[in-house]
Structures are given as C-alpha cells and as structure tokens.
C-alpha cells in the first residue's frame, strides 16, 4: 500500500511540474478570429500572455489566401514586435481592390519557446464597400 501511495505521489508531482512549465511559456494570439474593419482598412491586433521580459520579441507573420500583397492590398508592417521601445501590436491592411471572392489570412509564426494562443491565425475577405444612404424628412412640403 505504501508503494502505491508513493508511486501516485510521484506521478502527481510530475504532472503538476509539467503543467506549471507549460503555463509559464509565453502565448501569442490574435485578439479575435476576425480583424476590425473600418472602410478599406482591416486592423489585426495581437495579445501576449505570460511574457515578463523587457526585450523586444519579433513575431513574424505569414500572409496567405487568394489576395495578392501589393496588388490587392498593402500592409503597415510585415511582423509584430512585442515589448521594447517600439512595439508593433497591430498591423493595418489597406484594401486596394475590393473583391469578396479574395481572401486574406494572417498566421503567426511562433518564436522559439512560445506557444499559440486561442487564435493563431485571422482571416478576412476583401469585401466591397458598403454604401450609406440618409433620408431627410422635409416638413415644408
């Protein structure tokens, strides 16, 4: 019985140690699965958890989908930078050609020792602009 208790105690301690080690790795994620869209600009923002360092960390981004960079859209930055003096936590994508059949996917390339958060990629389409109409009621008619 004592051997069984000892074995269970060792296994439980090892499981707790592994869980604590995994929880202490920094995690990076897009803030949401979809970007915030305002007109022709889509803003992709990242969040980082469990990073206590002060040195900047570069988080590369892979641009994919059917839309072509430079032809269908432009980007404000090619990578995110967390920490340091000049962090880049958002990338703005400006649509040049509106076409709701074209997609754009941004995927995070994880730095060494980091793990993926809830949203390791974010996707949007280059949908057409919405038109706005306003009606006014004239009381002098």
ABEGO torsion letter per residue (X at the ends): XAAAAAAAAAAAAAAAAAAAAAAABBBBBBABABBBBBEABBBBBBBBBGBABABBBBBBBBBBEABBBGAABBBABABBBBEEABBBABBBBBBABBBAABBBBBBBBBBBGBBBBABABBBBBBBBBBBBBBBBBBAAX
